[in-house]
């Protein structure tokens, strides 16, 4: 599983207009893809998925 989202969560400079954002699936989990547009403004609470032993 790629952890690119967690290795580099911030894509944009704080001094420039946002130019890209991380794509999230319908459950709010990162898809490891970026989208070349400004992201939708909403609050997302991160919830870790349980590991199955």
Biopython code that builds the backbone (N, CA, C, O; Angstrom):
import numpy as np
from Bio.PDB.StructureBuilder import StructureBuilder

atoms = [
    (1, "UNK", "N", (0.847, -1.185, 0.000)),
    (1, "UNK", "CA", (0.000, 0.000, 0.000)),
    (1, "UNK", "C", (0.888, 1.243, 0.000)),
    (1, "UNK", "O", (1.827, 1.346, 0.790)),
    (2, "UNK", "N", (0.591, 2.157, -0.869)),
    (2, "UNK", "CA", (1.348, 3.406, -0.965)),
    (2, "UNK", "C", (0.951, 4.349, 0.170)),
    (2, "UNK", "O", (-0.222, 4.445, 0.531)),
    (3, "UNK", "N", (1.932, 5.032, 0.719)),
    (3, "UNK", "CA", (1.670, 5.972, 1.805)),
    (3, "UNK", "C", (2.017, 7.395, 1.384)),
    (3, "UNK", "O", (2.322, 8.235, 2.231)),
    (4, "UNK", "N", (1.973, 7.668, 0.101)),
    (4, "UNK", "CA", (2.327, 8.984, -0.421)),
    (4, "UNK", "C", (1.518, 10.106, 0.241)),
    (4, "UNK", "O", (2.059, 11.170, 0.540)),
    (5, "UNK", "N", (0.238, 9.868, 0.466)),
    (5, "UNK", "CA", (-0.634, 10.857, 1.102)),
    (5, "UNK", "C", (-0.108, 11.234, 2.483)),
    (5, "UNK", "O", (-0.145, 12.407, 2.858)),
    (6, "UNK", "N", (0.382, 10.257, 3.244)),
    (6, "UNK", "CA", (0.855, 10.498, 4.599)),
    (6, "UNK", "C", (2.298, 11.016, 4.624)),
    (6, "UNK", "O", (2.701, 11.670, 5.586)),
    (7, "UNK", "N", (3.076, 10.731, 3.577)),
    (7, "UNK", "CA", (4.447, 11.219, 3.506)),
    (7, "UNK", "C", (4.505, 12.704, 3.132)),
    (7, "UNK", "O", (5.382, 13.429, 3.603)),
    (8, "UNK", "N", (3.580, 13.156, 2.290)),
    (8, "UNK", "CA", (3.552, 14.550, 1.846)),
    (8, "UNK", "C", (2.103, 15.055, 1.831)),
    (8, "UNK", "O", (1.515, 15.224, 0.763)),
    (9, "UNK", "N", (1.528, 15.295, 3.024)),
    (9, "UNK", "CA", (0.118, 15.695, 3.065)),
    (9, "UNK", "C", (-0.159, 17.093, 2.527)),
    (9, "UNK", "O", (-1.259, 17.354, 2.041)),
    (10, "UNK", "N", (0.821, 18.003, 2.603)),
    (10, "UNK", "CA", (0.629, 19.383, 2.151)),
    (10, "UNK", "C", (1.210, 19.542, 0.750)),
    (10, "UNK", "O", (2.410, 19.358, 0.547)),
    (11, "UNK", "N", (0.369, 19.882, -0.205)),
    (11, "UNK", "CA", (0.782, 19.994, -1.603)),
    (11, "UNK", "C", (1.041, 21.430, -2.045)),
    (11, "UNK", "O", (1.841, 21.661, -2.952)),
    (12, "UNK", "N", (0.382, 22.386, -1.424)),
    (12, "UNK", "CA", (0.421, 23.768, -1.889)),
    (12, "UNK", "C", (1.232, 24.658, -0.957)),
    (12, "UNK", "O", (1.384, 24.376, 0.232)),
    (13, "UNK", "N", (1.746, 25.735, -1.530)),
    (13, "UNK", "CA", (2.469, 26.735, -0.755)),
    (13, "UNK", "C", (1.460, 27.575, 0.035)),
    (13, "UNK", "O", (0.371, 27.849, -0.470)),
    (14, "UNK", "N", (1.795, 27.985, 1.255)),
    (14, "UNK", "CA", (0.865, 28.844, 2.006)),
    (14, "UNK", "C", (0.762, 30.249, 1.418)),
    (14, "UNK", "O", (-0.098, 31.028, 1.830)),
    (15, "UNK", "N", (1.624, 30.580, 0.465)),
    (15, "UNK", "CA", (1.663, 31.929, -0.108)),
    (15, "UNK", "C", (0.987, 32.027, -1.482)),
    (15, "UNK", "O", (0.830, 33.128, -2.010)),
    (16, "UNK", "N", (0.593, 30.916, -2.054)),
    (16, "UNK", "CA", (-0.034, 30.896, -3.379)),
    (16, "UNK", "C", (-1.442, 30.337, -3.301)),
    (16, "UNK", "O", (-1.802, 29.654, -2.342)),
    (17, "UNK", "N", (-2.240, 30.639, -4.328)),
    (17, "UNK", "CA", (-3.581, 30.087, -4.441)),
    (17, "UNK", "C", (-3.477, 28.564, -4.604)),
    (17, "UNK", "O", (-2.648, 28.104, -5.389)),
    (18, "UNK", "N", (-4.283, 27.768, -3.898)),
    (18, "UNK", "CA", (-4.193, 26.313, -4.015)),
    (18, "UNK", "C", (-4.378, 25.841, -5.455)),
    (18, "UNK", "O", (-5.330, 26.237, -6.129)),
    (19, "UNK", "N", (-3.461, 24.993, -5.921)),
    (19, "UNK", "CA", (-3.520, 24.530, -7.309)),
    (19, "UNK", "C", (-3.833, 23.046, -7.431)),
    (19, "UNK", "O", (-4.131, 22.569, -8.526)),
    (20, "UNK", "N", (-3.770, 22.306, -6.326)),
    (20, "UNK", "CA", (-4.078, 20.874, -6.375)),
    (20, "UNK", "C", (-4.489, 20.392, -4.988)),
    (20, "UNK", "O", (-4.234, 21.060, -3.986)),
    (21, "UNK", "N", (-5.125, 19.230, -4.944)),
    (21, "UNK", "CA", (-5.505, 18.642, -3.657)),
    (21, "UNK", "C", (-5.524, 17.123, -3.787)),
    (21, "UNK", "O", (-5.581, 16.577, -4.889)),
    (22, "UNK", "N", (-5.475, 16.458, -2.645)),
    (22, "UNK", "CA", (-5.542, 14.997, -2.631)),
    (22, "UNK", "C", (-6.974, 14.558, -2.871)),
    (22, "UNK", "O", (-7.903, 15.112, -2.283)),
    (23, "UNK", "N", (-7.154, 13.574, -3.723)),
    (23, "UNK", "CA", (-8.474, 13.011, -4.007)),
    (23, "UNK", "C", (-8.850, 12.039, -2.894)),
    (23, "UNK", "O", (-8.028, 11.232, -2.460)),
    (24, "UNK", "N", (-10.097, 12.122, -2.435)),
    (24, "UNK", "CA", (-10.607, 11.211, -1.413)),
    (24, "UNK", "C", (-11.754, 10.399, -1.990)),
    (24, "UNK", "O", (-12.500, 10.892, -2.836)),
    (25, "UNK", "N", (-11.903, 9.152, -1.538)),
    (25, "UNK", "CA", (-13.007, 8.321, -2.008)),
    (25, "UNK", "C", (-14.283, 8.686, -1.255)),
    (25, "UNK", "O", (-14.279, 9.616, -0.449)),
    (26, "UNK", "N", (-15.370, 7.965, -1.506)),
    (26, "UNK", "CA", (-16.663, 8.297, -0.912)),
    (26, "UNK", "C", (-16.689, 8.099, 0.601)),
    (26, "UNK", "O", (-17.583, 8.616, 1.272)),
    (27, "UNK", "N", (-15.723, 7.356, 1.152)),
    (27, "UNK", "CA", (-15.660, 7.174, 2.604)),
    (27, "UNK", "C", (-14.659, 8.122, 3.261)),
    (27, "UNK", "O", (-14.457, 8.059, 4.473)),
    (28, "UNK", "N", (-14.026, 9.006, 2.468)),
    (28, "UNK", "CA", (-13.085, 9.968, 3.003)),
    (28, "UNK", "C", (-11.655, 9.475, 3.097)),
    (28, "UNK", "O", (-10.811, 10.140, 3.697)),
    (29, "UNK", "N", (-11.365, 8.310, 2.510)),
    (29, "UNK", "CA", (-10.021, 7.757, 2.531)),
    (29, "UNK", "C", (-9.251, 8.238, 1.294)),
    (29, "UNK", "O", (-9.834, 8.353, 0.216)),
    (30, "UNK", "N", (-7.952, 8.521, 1.436)),
    (30, "UNK", "CA", (-7.162, 8.995, 0.294)),
    (30, "UNK", "C", (-6.996, 7.922, -0.777)),
    (30, "UNK", "O", (-6.810, 6.744, -0.469)),
    (31, "UNK", "N", (-7.065, 8.347, -2.046)),
    (31, "UNK", "CA", (-6.901, 7.423, -3.169)),
    (31, "UNK", "C", (-5.472, 7.427, -3.693)),
    (31, "UNK", "O", (-5.168, 6.704, -4.642)),
    (32, "UNK", "N", (-4.579, 8.230, -3.094)),
    (32, "UNK", "CA", (-3.180, 8.382, -3.494)),
    (32, "UNK", "C", (-3.036, 9.109, -4.825)),
    (32, "UNK", "O", (-1.978, 9.041, -5.451)),
    (33, "UNK", "N", (-4.093, 9.811, -5.271)),
    (33, "UNK", "CA", (-4.054, 10.590, -6.508)),
    (33, "UNK", "C", (-4.286, 12.059, -6.171)),
    (33, "UNK", "O", (-5.000, 12.381, -5.222)),
    (34, "UNK", "N", (-3.676, 12.947, -6.957)),
    (34, "UNK", "CA", (-3.918, 14.372, -6.792)),
    (34, "UNK", "C", (-4.793, 14.881, -7.931)),
    (34, "UNK", "O", (-4.798, 14.326, -9.029)),
    (35, "UNK", "N", (-5.520, 15.934, -7.649)),
    (35, "UNK", "CA", (-6.384, 16.562, -8.636)),
    (35, "UNK", "C", (-5.909, 17.994, -8.832)),
    (35, "UNK", "O", (-5.672, 18.709, -7.858)),
    (36, "UNK", "N", (-5.769, 18.417, -10.085)),
    (36, "UNK", "CA", (-5.267, 19.755, -10.403)),
    (36, "UNK", "C", (-6.396, 20.780, -10.339)),
    (36, "UNK", "O", (-6.804, 21.340, -11.356)),
    (37, "UNK", "N", (-6.886, 21.011, -9.136)),
    (37, "UNK", "CA", (-7.935, 22.001, -8.895)),
    (37, "UNK", "C", (-7.984, 22.273, -7.408)),
    (37, "UNK", "O", (-7.377, 21.552, -6.615)),
    (38, "UNK", "N", (-8.694, 23.296, -7.037)),
    (38, "UNK", "CA", (-8.841, 23.586, -5.613)),
    (38, "UNK", "C", (-9.822, 22.585, -5.008)),
    (38, "UNK", "O", (-10.851, 22.286, -5.615)),
    (39, "UNK", "N", (-9.519, 22.071, -3.837)),
    (39, "UNK", "CA", (-10.386, 21.096, -3.181)),
    (39, "UNK", "C", (-11.617, 21.733, -2.569)),
    (39, "UNK", "O", (-11.640, 22.932, -2.291)),
    (40, "UNK", "N", (-12.630, 20.925, -2.363)),
    (40, "UNK", "CA", (-13.862, 21.395, -1.740)),
    (40, "UNK", "C", (-13.588, 21.657, -0.261)),
    (40, "UNK", "O", (-12.911, 20.865, 0.394)),
    (41, "UNK", "N", (-14.100, 22.742, 0.258)),
    (41, "UNK", "CA", (-13.891, 23.081, 1.663)),
    (41, "UNK", "C", (-14.897, 22.328, 2.526)),
    (41, "UNK", "O", (-16.103, 22.559, 2.441)),
    (42, "UNK", "N", (-14.387, 21.428, 3.355)),
    (42, "UNK", "CA", (-15.226, 20.694, 4.287)),
    (42, "UNK", "C", (-14.355, 20.128, 5.394)),
    (42, "UNK", "O", (-13.143, 19.992, 5.222)),
    (43, "UNK", "N", (-14.946, 19.801, 6.511)),
    (43, "UNK", "CA", (-14.219, 19.231, 7.623)),
    (43, "UNK", "C", (-14.275, 17.717, 7.514)),
    (43, "UNK", "O", (-15.354, 17.130, 7.423)),
    (44, "UNK", "N", (-13.110, 17.093, 7.523)),
    (44, "UNK", "CA", (-13.036, 15.640, 7.455)),
    (44, "UNK", "C", (-12.269, 15.158, 8.673)),
    (44, "UNK", "O", (-11.123, 15.556, 8.883)),
    (45, "UNK", "N", (-12.887, 14.311, 9.473)),
    (45, "UNK", "CA", (-12.225, 13.774, 10.655)),
    (45, "UNK", "C", (-11.565, 12.446, 10.286)),
    (45, "UNK", "O", (-12.251, 11.495, 9.911)),
    (46, "UNK", "N", (-10.243, 12.378, 10.391)),
    (46, "UNK", "CA", (-9.562, 11.145, 10.025)),
    (46, "UNK", "C", (-9.845, 10.021, 11.023)),
    (46, "UNK", "O", (-9.738, 10.211, 12.234)),
    (47, "UNK", "N", (-10.203, 8.869, 10.506)),
    (47, "UNK", "CA", (-10.454, 7.690, 11.331)),
    (47, "UNK", "C", (-9.610, 6.556, 10.774)),
    (47, "UNK", "O", (-9.727, 6.205, 9.600)),
    (48, "UNK", "N", (-8.762, 5.987, 11.614)),
    (48, "UNK", "CA", (-7.921, 4.881, 11.171)),
    (48, "UNK", "C", (-8.765, 3.637, 10.964)),
    (48, "UNK", "O", (-9.697, 3.359, 11.719)),
    (49, "UNK", "N", (-8.414, 2.896, 9.920)),
    (49, "UNK", "CA", (-9.082, 1.631, 9.675)),
    (49, "UNK", "C", (-8.466, 0.580, 10.581)),
    (49, "UNK", "O", (-7.257, 0.597, 10.811)),
    (50, "UNK", "N", (-9.271, -0.330, 11.096)),
    (50, "UNK", "CA", (-8.772, -1.387, 11.961)),
    (50, "UNK", "C", (-8.038, -2.431, 11.144)),
    (50, "UNK", "O", (-8.469, -2.798, 10.052)),
    (51, "UNK", "N", (-6.924, -2.906, 11.684)),
    (51, "UNK", "CA", (-6.183, -3.973, 11.022)),
    (51, "UNK", "C", (-6.832, -5.306, 11.371)),
    (51, "UNK", "O", (-7.228, -5.543, 12.513)),
    (52, "UNK", "N", (-6.930, -6.156, 10.382)),
    (52, "UNK", "CA", (-7.484, -7.498, 10.596)),
    (52, "UNK", "C", (-6.319, -8.443, 10.813)),
    (52, "UNK", "O", (-5.441, -8.571, 9.960)),
    (53, "UNK", "N", (-6.318, -9.094, 11.942)),
    (53, "UNK", "CA", (-5.199, -9.980, 12.284)),
    (53, "UNK", "C", (-5.336, -11.339, 11.667)),
    (53, "UNK", "O", (-4.474, -12.196, 11.862)),
]
sb = StructureBuilder()
sb.init_structure("model")
sb.init_model(0)
sb.init_chain("A")
sb.init_seg("    ")
for serial, (resi, resn, name, xyz) in enumerate(atoms, 1):
    if name == "N":
        sb.init_residue(resn, " ", resi, " ")
    sb.init_atom(name, np.array(xyz, "f"), 0.0, 1.0, " ", f" {name:<3s}", serial, name[0])
structure = sb.get_structure()
